[in-house]
Amino acid sequence: MSRTLFLPRSSARGVVGLSVYLPACRAVGVRTGSAHIFRYPRLFCRTVVMVGGGGTAEEKKPKGESVPHLERTAGEPREKSLIPVVIQRVDRVNDQIRLFRLGLPASAQPVKFLPGQWLDVYCPGIAKAGGFTLTSSPSTALPRNAPATTGHGSSAESNSTDNGIGRGYLELAVQRSPDNPPAAWLWQDQDAPDHVTSGGEHRSSSTDSDTSSAVIGRELQVRIGGSFTWPPPPTVDVASLRKVVFVAGGVGVNPLMSMLSYLAEGPSGVDGVRNHQFEVEFLYSVKDPAGGGVSGSKKAMGEQRRGEEVLFLDRIARVFEEGHVKGRLRLFLTGLATGDGTNGEVVCADAGIKIPFEKRRITVDDVASVIQSTDGPSAAKDAAVVYICGVPSMTDEFVRQLTDPEGVGMARDRVLCEKWW
């Protein structure tokens, strides 16, 4: 059996349709402990998944029409069984994004997934599932004898006390989207002075935990799926890599956060490499937290930009600051007011880190510059892999230029992307 997938391509007028005929592919099971992880032949750039919640419009549909997540991802690999989870904790990042910690049953079979995969999320009373990207490392889903304290996660990931001993968890970052039923259900609020965890523990409203969530303690059914994952395709030899480049636009940071967290834990597991020799370049473009695009209101003149209001910025910065991964983070802020200059710093007070930023968007030249090699352009391209996640216009242009033989000229299997709406 074969199938035709609809893919977008860039044109002078924006994004138009391109039908691609693909032969049918058979999944290959890879045993990992007591469960199976499936590796699937995959498209190197996919347009079928939203990241973080929100986007429901597919490019071939007229503006305003929505395509349900399950239909949009019908051609994607996914597990057959549903997993029961309980919402243990909800944390506010900013006015538009919340983190959700989903506790796994202590007696359940260990849950396995690849960094970068997503969940079908079935909410009570809503017939169709929503799609939300996993932002935690696969290790957090494994049972343990004590709460996790990895040392390089944010306080929301590694310092929580409501994660029951022996229980693993999954983490999602969900963007506010009233028109998306599953996202709207997760964002339900109630009037309450304190945040209450699923264990009955009260938390002061002075913390970053959301104080009004009405979904704490509620049960969901979830299913793992997706093929935008680490490690890269089998055609890429991970042991020979010298550069891994992550390019994130906005909430496109979600799957890349899962991948980086996995790499920060040490070179073992699904990629089979015991000693990572590569450097990670993390290029992150996001709206200015002081400009109204993230927090919803303009900061007072002279007030510091808070890194905690930028999704996962403190977590990413800590990974590099503490040396868990070789490489660096480059931050690009958009939406700055005229006269704000060309650069500055974002302060992550909780992590004690100041992060310099550039006042512009990421360009393909930024990516090309970090994969340069003293052994020549060909050696650089053959020793690098690029993961891109952002809005379609961004990913289309980056993939086109990076794989253009007359441009950067990278092999198509070394430029992987996922798009969000």
Summary of the structure (lengths in Angstrom):
residues: 421
radius of gyration: 20.6
end to end distance: 30.0
largest distance: 61.7
contacts: 1357
relative contact order: 0.15
helix: 18%
strand: 32%
